[in-house]
Amino acid sequence: MNFPENIFYTKDHEWVKLEGNTATIGITDFAQGELGDIVYVDIDTVNKHIDAGAVFGTVEAVKTVSDLYLPLSGTISEVNPELNNKPELVNSDPYGAGWMIKMTVDNPGDSDKLLKAEAYSALVGA
């Protein structure tokens, strides 16, 4: 499994790439592997302020639907438009073309509460 060192992780299996107060968020390689083939991503929270831990959308796989939890409080500014026609990008490139949202973070320092790659790898037993 792939856990890049330059991003943060959550216990709910989202990843966060923080650049200043802008965060790009998706689900981890572990999460997409557990879900199986992703067939639909539903995120209708653009331009909404959401608190950390709240649901910001869902991801649908062949056999299940899973909630997506926001790792940091802030306002969602963009949803990956490619996922409308190619939700399988979440499976094939979860940390790249399969990103889900971009947001403006209220407090970038809150990233201290997130996991680093080594801790996330230990969490999932990889």
C-alpha positions as CSV (number, residue, x, y, z in Angstrom):
1,M,0.0,0.0,0.0
2,N,1.0,3.5,-0.7
3,F,1.1,6.2,2.0
4,P,3.0,9.3,0.8
5,E,5.0,11.1,3.5
6,N,4.1,14.7,2.5
7,I,0.4,14.5,3.4
8,F,-1.7,13.9,6.6
9,Y,-4.2,11.1,7.3
10,T,-7.3,10.6,9.4
11,K,-8.6,7.5,11.3
12,D,-11.6,7.7,8.9
13,H,-9.2,7.0,6.0
14,E,-9.2,10.5,4.3
15,W,-5.9,12.2,3.3
16,V,-5.1,15.9,3.4
17,K,-2.5,17.8,1.4
18,L,-2.1,21.2,3.1
19,E,-0.6,24.1,1.2
20,G,-1.0,27.3,3.3
21,N,-4.7,27.5,4.2
22,T,-5.8,25.4,1.2
23,A,-6.3,21.7,1.6
24,T,-6.8,19.0,-1.1
25,I,-8.7,16.0,0.3
26,G,-9.4,12.4,-0.9
27,I,-9.6,8.9,0.4
28,T,-6.5,6.8,1.1
29,D,-5.2,3.9,-0.9
30,F,-6.3,1.6,1.9
31,A,-9.8,3.0,1.8
32,Q,-10.3,2.6,-1.9
33,G,-8.9,-0.9,-1.7
34,E,-11.4,-1.8,1.1
35,L,-14.3,-0.3,-0.8
36,G,-13.6,-1.9,-4.1
37,D,-14.6,-0.4,-7.5
38,I,-15.8,3.1,-7.0
39,V,-18.9,3.9,-9.2
40,Y,-20.1,7.3,-7.9
41,V,-18.9,10.2,-5.8
42,D,-21.6,12.5,-4.4
43,I,-20.4,15.8,-3.0
44,D,-22.9,18.7,-2.9
45,T,-21.2,20.8,-0.2
46,V,-19.3,23.4,-2.4
47,N,-19.2,26.9,-0.9
48,K,-20.5,25.5,2.4
49,H,-18.6,25.9,5.7
50,I,-18.3,22.6,7.5
51,D,-16.9,21.6,10.8
52,A,-14.2,19.0,11.1
53,G,-15.7,15.5,11.6
54,A,-18.9,16.3,9.7
55,V,-19.9,14.4,6.5
56,F,-19.1,16.3,3.3
57,G,-20.3,13.7,0.8
58,T,-20.4,10.0,0.0
59,V,-18.6,7.6,-2.1
60,E,-20.4,4.6,-3.7
61,A,-18.7,1.4,-4.5
62,V,-20.3,-1.7,-6.2
63,K,-21.4,-3.2,-2.8
64,T,-21.6,-0.2,-0.4
65,V,-21.9,3.5,0.2
66,S,-19.5,5.2,2.6
67,D,-19.7,8.7,4.2
68,L,-16.8,11.1,3.6
69,Y,-15.7,13.0,6.8
70,L,-14.1,16.4,6.6
71,P,-10.7,16.3,8.4
72,L,-10.4,20.1,9.1
73,S,-13.0,22.8,9.5
74,G,-13.4,25.2,6.7
75,T,-15.2,26.1,3.4
76,I,-15.2,23.7,0.5
77,S,-14.2,25.6,-2.6
78,E,-14.0,22.9,-5.3
79,V,-15.1,19.4,-6.2
80,N,-12.9,17.4,-8.6
81,P,-15.0,17.6,-11.9
82,E,-13.3,14.6,-13.3
83,L,-15.0,12.3,-10.8
84,N,-18.4,12.9,-12.5
85,N,-17.4,10.9,-15.5
86,K,-14.5,8.9,-14.1
87,P,-15.1,7.9,-10.5
88,E,-12.7,5.1,-10.9
89,L,-9.9,7.6,-10.7
90,V,-10.3,7.3,-6.9
91,N,-9.2,3.6,-7.3
92,S,-6.4,4.1,-9.9
93,D,-4.9,7.3,-8.5
94,P,-6.2,8.1,-5.0
95,Y,-3.5,10.7,-4.1
96,G,-3.4,12.3,-7.6
97,A,-6.2,12.5,-10.2
98,G,-8.6,10.9,-7.7
99,W,-8.6,13.8,-5.3
100,M,-12.1,14.8,-4.1
101,I,-12.3,18.3,-2.8
102,K,-10.3,21.5,-2.2
103,M,-11.1,23.7,0.7
104,T,-10.0,26.8,2.6
105,V,-9.1,25.7,6.1
106,D,-10.1,27.8,9.1
107,N,-6.9,27.0,11.0
108,P,-4.1,25.2,9.3
109,G,-2.6,24.5,12.7
110,D,-5.4,22.0,13.3
111,S,-3.4,19.6,11.0
112,D,-1.4,18.8,14.2
113,K,-4.4,16.6,15.2
114,L,-4.0,14.5,12.0
115,L,-1.9,11.4,11.5
116,K,1.5,11.3,9.7
117,A,2.2,8.4,7.2
118,E,3.9,6.2,9.7
119,A,1.1,6.4,12.3
120,Y,-1.6,5.8,9.6
121,S,0.3,2.8,8.2
122,A,0.4,1.4,11.8
123,L,-3.4,2.1,12.2
124,V,-4.3,0.0,9.1
125,G,-1.7,-2.7,9.8
126,A,0.3,-2.1,6.7
